[in-house]
Amino acid sequence: IDGIVSGSNEVIGSAILYGFEQDMKPETIVTMIIGTVAAGMSINKVNPVRNGGLMGLTPQQFDWIKTARRELKMIPPSEKYLKRTLREKSLDKIVREAIKTGKALSSSKVVQIIGAYAAKIVLEQARRLALREVMKAVNGNRLRLLLKSLEGKDMSLATKEWVTQGDNRVRHSHRAMQGQRINLLDPFVSPSGAQLQYPHDPKAPQSETAGCRCWFRARYRGRFI
């Protein structure tokens, strides 16, 4: 999948440097990067199921984890951590108790809480990547099939229209593109200046495709096709 390898390499390099800066043991750095084996869970003896880790995350997501760790290492822990959407809420009572008593969290508790937070970020990243690849395939294949079905016809009569999900999760640029109607052969133009033949066009920047749920509809002679 585009961008994962280069992004992972950057995250791994940053994680190693961060680990040494924080005086972590090499074993701890390795665990931070690759995660831990989930107890009692394995595909087979050769391929155990891993929990957490940084593989596949973006540099921005690794920054979330580093910042969360700093929040938990404060004495007492910062309440900012409890505002993190992807935290493991079942562990909130540990953090709240430390805040209430004004005490520090033990290193093992910090590792446990951050490990659970990282695992949820990994799951969310997997969901987003799966969504991106599915939407890219659906929209891309649909455009190709439409163009093939209209071969030999007057393409000046074929149009496409950008459609969003219409909720508050739609990015600002795509909200502005709602209803943008153009010739089927032309690219949609985002307020950012990016051009997309269809939502999730792989040639567009990630800022226009990551987490996007938009689609397009097409017409020929004013009728939906």
C-alpha positions in Angstrom: 0.0 0.0 0.0 1.4 3.4 -1.0 3.5 5.2 1.6 3.5 2.5 4.3 7.1 1.3 3.9 8.6 4.8 3.8 6.5 6.0 6.7 7.3 2.9 8.8 11.0 3.3 8.2 10.8 6.9 9.4 8.8 5.9 12.5 11.2 3.1 13.4 14.2 5.4 13.1 12.5 8.0 15.2 11.5 5.4 17.8 15.1 4.1 18.2 16.3 7.7 18.8 13.5 8.4 21.1 14.1 5.3 23.1 17.8 6.1 23.7 16.9 9.7 24.6 14.5 8.3 27.2 17.2 5.9 28.6 15.1 2.9 27.6 16.7 -0.6 27.5 17.2 -2.1 24.0 14.6 -4.8 24.8 12.1 -2.1 25.7 12.7 -0.2 22.4 12.2 -3.4 20.5 8.9 -4.1 22.3 7.8 -0.6 21.6 8.4 -1.0 17.9 7.0 -4.5 17.3 4.5 -4.8 20.1 3.8 -7.8 22.3 2.3 -11.2 21.7 -1.3 -11.3 22.8 -1.8 -13.9 25.5 -3.4 -17.0 24.3 -3.8 -15.8 20.8 -1.9 -17.1 17.7 -2.6 -18.0 14.2 -0.1 -20.9 14.6 3.1 -21.5 16.5 5.1 -19.6 13.8 2.8 -16.6 13.5 1.6 -15.4 16.9 -0.9 -12.5 17.0 0.9 -9.3 18.1 -0.7 -6.5 20.0 0.3 -2.8 19.6 3.7 -1.8 18.2 4.5 1.0 15.7 4.6 -0.9 12.4 2.5 0.7 9.8 1.9 3.9 11.8 2.6 7.4 10.4 5.1 9.8 12.0 2.2 11.9 13.2 0.7 8.9 15.0 4.0 8.1 16.6 4.0 11.7 17.9 0.6 11.0 19.5 2.1 8.1 21.4 5.2 10.0 22.5 3.1 12.9 23.7 0.7 10.5 25.6 3.7 8.9 27.3 4.9 12.3 28.5 1.5 13.1 29.8 1.4 9.8 31.8 5.0 10.3 33.1 4.1 13.6 34.7 3.6 13.7 38.5 0.6 13.5 38.8 -0.3 12.4 35.2 -1.8 15.1 33.0 -5.6 15.1 32.6 -4.9 15.8 28.9 -4.3 12.1 28.4 -8.0 11.4 29.4 -9.1 13.5 26.4 -7.4 11.2 23.8 -10.1 9.6 21.7 -8.2 6.3 21.0 -7.1 5.6 24.6 -8.1 2.4 26.2 -10.9 3.6 28.5 -10.9 0.5 30.7 -7.5 1.7 32.1 -8.8 5.3 32.8 -9.3 4.4 36.5 -5.6 3.8 37.0 -4.8 7.3 35.6 -7.7 9.0 37.5 -6.5 7.4 40.8 -2.9 8.7 40.2 -4.3 12.2 39.4 -6.5 12.1 42.5 -3.7 11.1 44.8 -1.0 13.2 43.2 1.3 10.2 42.7 3.3 9.0 39.7 2.3 6.0 37.7 4.7 3.1 37.9 6.8 2.4 34.8 4.9 -0.9 34.3 1.6 0.9 34.3 2.8 3.5 31.8 4.0 0.7 29.5 0.6 -1.1 29.9 -1.5 2.0 29.2 0.7 3.2 26.3 0.8 -0.3 24.8 -3.1 -0.4 24.9 -3.2 3.1 23.3 -0.8 2.2 20.6 -2.8 -1.0 19.8 -5.9 1.0 19.3 -4.1 3.5 17.0 -2.8 0.5 15.0 -6.3 -0.9 14.7 -7.7 2.5 13.6 -4.8 2.9 11.1 -5.7 -0.6 9.7 -9.3 0.4 9.3 -8.4 3.6 7.6 -6.0 1.9 5.2 -8.6 -0.8 4.3 -11.2 1.9 3.7 -8.8 3.8 1.5 -7.9 0.8 -0.6 -11.6 -0.3 -1.0 -12.8 3.2 -1.9 -9.9 3.6 -4.4 -10.7 0.4 -6.1 -14.5 1.0 -6.2 -14.2 4.6 -7.5 -11.4 3.9 -9.9 -13.0 0.8 -11.4 -16.3 2.5 -11.7 -14.8 5.4 -13.7 -13.0 2.9 -16.0 -16.2 1.0 -16.7 -18.1 4.1 -17.4 -15.5 5.3 -19.9 -15.6 1.9 -21.6 -19.4 1.9 -21.8 -19.4 5.3 -23.4 -16.8 4.6 -26.1 -17.9 6.1 -29.4 -20.5 8.4 -27.8 -20.4 12.2 -27.4 -18.4 12.7 -24.2 -19.4 16.3 -23.9 -22.7 15.0 -22.6 -21.1 12.9 -19.9 -20.7 14.4 -16.4 -19.6 13.4 -12.9 -20.5 14.9 -9.6 -18.6 14.8 -6.3 -20.7 13.4 -3.4 -19.8 13.5 0.3 -21.3 11.6 3.3 -22.8 14.9 4.4 -21.7 14.7 8.1 -19.3 16.5 10.3 -16.5 14.0 9.6 -16.1 15.3 6.0 -12.9 17.3 5.6 -13.3 21.0 4.9 -11.9 20.8 1.3 -14.3 18.0 0.4 -17.3 19.7 2.0 -16.6 22.6 -0.4 -16.5 20.1 -3.3 -20.0 18.6 -2.6 -22.0 18.9 -5.8 -19.1 19.9 -8.0 -20.2 18.7 -11.4 -17.8 18.5 -14.3 -17.2 16.6 -17.6 -16.5 12.9 -17.0 -13.0 13.3 -18.5 -12.0 16.3 -16.4 -10.5 16.2 -12.9 -12.3 17.4 -9.8 -10.4 20.4 -8.3 -10.1 20.7 -4.5 -9.8 24.1 -2.8 -6.3 23.0 -2.0 -5.5 23.0 -5.7 -5.2 19.2 -5.9 -6.8 17.5 -8.9 -8.6 14.1 -8.6 -10.2 12.1 -11.4 -12.3 10.5 -8.7 -12.4 10.3 -4.8 -9.3 8.4 -3.6 -7.4 9.0 -6.9 -3.9 7.5 -6.0 -2.2 10.4 -7.8 -3.7 12.9 -5.3 -1.9 13.8 -2.1 -2.7 11.9 1.1 -4.2 15.0 2.6 -7.0 14.6 0.1 -7.5 10.8 0.3 -6.7 9.6 3.9 -10.0 8.7 5.7 -12.0 10.0 2.7 -15.5 8.4 2.3 -16.6 10.4 -0.7 -17.8 8.9 -4.0 -19.0 10.2 -7.4 -22.1 9.8 -9.5 -22.3 10.1 -13.3 -24.8 11.3 -15.8 -25.2 11.0 -19.6 -27.6 13.4 -21.3 -28.7 14.4 -17.8 -29.6 10.9 -16.7 -27.8 8.9 -14.0 -25.7 6.1 -15.4 
